[in-house]
Amino acid sequence: MKQKRANYVDNKKFYEEILVYKKELSEARSAGLQDPRITNYIGECIFKIANNLSTKPCFMNYSFREEMVSDGIENCILYFKDYDPHIGQNPFAYFTQVIYYAFLRRINKEEKNRYIMCKNFQHTIIHGRNDFGLDNHAGHDTIGRLDSSDDGNVMPVQMYDNINDFMSRFEKKEEVKKLKRKQIKMEKNLQNFYGD
């Protein structure tokens, strides 16, 4: 018979530690003192949740995984005081969700940065200039061709196509987001107009 695997975070102990911390926090605030530090055990639990969530298949292959974990931990500490132990008795789920959305925000941020880099790169290739205003002697010929006047720097067509595909997907996704925001704004305006 297979042994049951132990959880990496004991939810009951995590919850009890949060109750103790919240009690200390309310006592410190009523006495006019500075907020106490989060205990090592609570910090360790948050760290374990962030690290283990980053090993899930949907997050594990990103080169900026450490930044994702750091963002998740930072968001947990930032929103720690918002967790109400009397409403929900599952801090593991609450902090996992906080970390999950921090990961998604980091992925979107990195994707946007990648888009900006690709757009600059595309602009350089198309216009045959670099950021210093110097002419690129090959200009448009740097895409998939090697001329005798070329110094050997060739950008493969497949790489250029991949960049264009990524940019078009990103632009479509941003357009969908923009339309959704516009639709929500219109619905709110209609609700305000009709007084519902």
C-alpha positions as CSV (number, residue, x, y, z in Angstrom):
1,M,0.0,0.0,0.0
2,K,1.3,3.4,-1.0
3,Q,2.0,5.9,1.9
4,K,0.1,9.1,1.9
5,R,2.4,12.0,0.9
6,A,2.7,14.7,3.6
7,N,1.6,18.2,2.5
8,Y,4.4,20.8,2.3
9,V,2.3,23.3,4.2
10,D,0.2,22.2,7.2
11,N,-3.0,24.3,6.7
12,K,-4.2,23.9,10.3
13,K,-1.0,25.1,11.8
14,F,-0.7,27.9,9.2
15,Y,-4.2,29.0,10.2
16,E,-3.4,28.9,13.9
17,E,-0.2,30.9,13.4
18,I,-2.2,33.5,11.5
19,L,-4.7,33.8,14.3
20,V,-1.9,34.3,16.8
21,Y,-0.4,37.0,14.5
22,K,-3.7,38.8,14.0
23,K,-4.2,38.9,17.8
24,E,-0.7,40.4,18.2
25,L,-1.4,42.8,15.4
26,S,-4.7,44.1,17.0
27,E,-3.0,44.4,20.4
28,A,-0.1,46.4,18.9
29,R,-2.4,48.7,17.0
30,S,-4.6,49.4,20.0
31,A,-1.5,50.2,22.0
32,G,-0.3,52.5,19.2
33,L,2.8,50.5,18.5
34,Q,4.3,49.5,15.1
35,D,2.8,46.4,13.4
36,P,4.7,43.3,14.4
37,R,6.7,41.3,11.8
38,I,5.2,38.3,10.2
39,T,6.5,35.2,11.9
40,N,9.2,33.0,10.3
41,Y,6.7,30.1,10.1
42,I,4.2,32.1,8.2
43,G,6.9,33.5,5.9
44,E,8.2,29.9,5.3
45,C,4.7,28.7,4.4
46,I,4.3,31.6,1.9
47,F,7.7,30.8,0.4
48,K,6.9,27.1,0.1
49,I,3.5,27.9,-1.6
50,A,5.1,30.2,-4.1
51,N,8.0,27.8,-4.9
52,N,5.7,24.8,-5.3
53,L,3.2,26.7,-7.5
54,S,6.1,27.8,-9.7
55,T,6.9,24.1,-10.4
56,K,3.5,23.5,-12.0
57,P,3.6,22.7,-15.7
58,C,2.0,26.0,-16.7
59,F,4.7,28.0,-14.9
60,M,7.9,26.0,-14.8
61,N,9.4,26.8,-18.2
62,Y,9.6,30.5,-17.9
63,S,13.1,32.0,-17.7
64,F,11.9,34.6,-15.2
65,R,10.5,32.0,-12.7
66,E,12.5,33.5,-9.8
67,E,10.9,36.9,-10.5
68,M,7.5,35.3,-10.5
69,V,8.2,33.7,-7.1
70,S,9.5,37.0,-5.7
71,D,6.4,38.8,-7.0
72,G,4.1,36.2,-5.4
73,I,5.8,36.5,-2.0
74,E,5.7,40.3,-2.2
75,N,2.0,40.3,-3.0
76,C,1.3,37.9,-0.1
77,I,3.1,40.2,2.3
78,L,1.4,43.2,0.8
79,Y,-2.1,41.7,1.1
80,F,-1.5,39.7,4.3
81,K,-3.5,42.1,6.4
82,D,-6.5,41.7,4.1
83,Y,-6.8,38.0,5.0
84,D,-9.7,37.6,7.5
85,P,-9.3,34.3,9.3
86,H,-12.9,34.5,10.6
87,I,-14.3,34.5,7.1
88,G,-12.2,31.7,5.5
89,Q,-10.3,29.1,7.4
90,N,-8.2,28.1,4.4
91,P,-5.2,30.4,4.3
92,F,-3.4,28.0,1.9
93,A,-6.1,28.6,-0.8
94,Y,-6.1,32.4,-0.2
95,F,-2.4,32.8,-0.5
96,T,-2.1,30.3,-3.4
97,Q,-4.6,32.5,-5.3
98,V,-2.7,35.7,-4.5
99,I,0.5,34.1,-5.8
100,Y,-1.2,32.7,-8.9
101,Y,-2.5,36.1,-10.0
102,A,1.0,37.6,-9.2
103,F,2.5,35.0,-11.5
104,L,0.0,36.0,-14.3
105,R,0.8,39.7,-13.9
106,R,4.5,38.9,-14.2
107,I,3.9,36.8,-17.3
108,N,1.9,39.6,-18.9
109,K,4.6,42.2,-17.9
110,E,7.4,40.1,-19.4
111,E,5.3,39.5,-22.5
112,K,4.7,43.2,-23.0
113,N,8.5,43.8,-22.6
114,R,9.2,41.2,-25.2
115,Y,6.7,42.8,-27.5
116,I,8.4,46.2,-27.1
117,M,11.8,44.6,-27.8
118,C,10.5,42.8,-30.9
119,K,8.8,46.0,-32.2
120,N,12.1,47.9,-31.8
121,F,13.9,45.0,-33.5
122,Q,11.4,45.0,-36.4
123,H,11.7,48.7,-36.7
124,T,15.5,48.4,-37.0
125,I,15.3,45.7,-39.6
126,I,12.7,47.4,-41.8
127,H,14.2,50.9,-41.7
128,G,17.8,49.6,-41.9
129,R,18.9,51.8,-39.0
130,N,20.0,51.2,-35.5
131,D,19.3,53.4,-32.4
132,F,22.4,55.6,-33.1
133,G,21.1,56.7,-36.5
134,L,23.8,54.9,-38.4
135,D,22.8,53.2,-41.6
136,N,22.6,49.4,-41.7
137,H,24.4,48.7,-45.0
138,A,22.4,45.6,-45.7
139,G,19.0,47.2,-44.9
140,H,16.2,44.9,-46.0
141,D,18.7,42.3,-47.2
142,T,19.4,41.2,-43.7
143,I,16.3,39.0,-43.8
144,G,17.1,35.5,-45.1
145,R,19.8,36.5,-47.6
146,L,23.5,36.6,-47.7
147,D,24.8,39.1,-50.3
148,S,28.5,39.4,-51.2
149,S,28.4,42.9,-49.7
150,D,27.1,41.5,-46.5
151,D,29.4,40.8,-43.6
152,G,27.7,37.5,-42.8
153,N,24.9,38.8,-40.5
154,V,21.8,37.1,-41.7
155,M,18.4,37.0,-40.0
156,P,16.7,33.7,-40.8
157,V,13.3,34.0,-42.4
158,Q,11.8,31.6,-39.8
159,M,13.0,33.8,-36.9
160,Y,11.5,36.9,-38.5
161,D,8.3,35.0,-39.1
162,N,8.2,33.9,-35.4
163,I,8.7,37.5,-34.3
164,N,5.9,38.7,-36.5
165,D,3.6,35.9,-35.3
166,F,4.3,36.7,-31.7
167,M,3.6,40.4,-32.3
168,S,0.4,39.8,-34.2
169,R,-0.9,37.4,-31.4
170,F,0.1,40.0,-28.8
171,E,-1.6,42.9,-30.7
172,K,-4.8,40.8,-31.1
173,K,-4.9,39.9,-27.4
174,E,-4.4,43.6,-26.5
175,E,-7.2,44.5,-28.9
176,V,-9.6,42.0,-27.3
177,K,-8.7,43.4,-23.8
178,K,-9.3,46.9,-25.0
179,L,-12.7,45.9,-26.4
180,K,-13.7,44.2,-23.2
181,R,-12.8,47.3,-21.2
182,K,-14.8,49.5,-23.5
183,Q,-17.8,47.2,-23.3
184,I,-17.7,47.1,-19.5
185,K,-17.4,50.9,-19.4
186,M,-20.4,51.2,-21.7
187,E,-22.5,48.8,-19.6
188,K,-21.6,50.8,-16.5
189,N,-22.6,54.0,-18.2
190,L,-25.9,52.5,-19.2
191,Q,-26.6,51.2,-15.7
192,N,-25.9,54.7,-14.3
193,F,-28.1,56.2,-17.0
194,Y,-31.1,54.0,-16.2
195,G,-30.4,54.0,-12.5
196,D,-30.2,50.3,-11.9
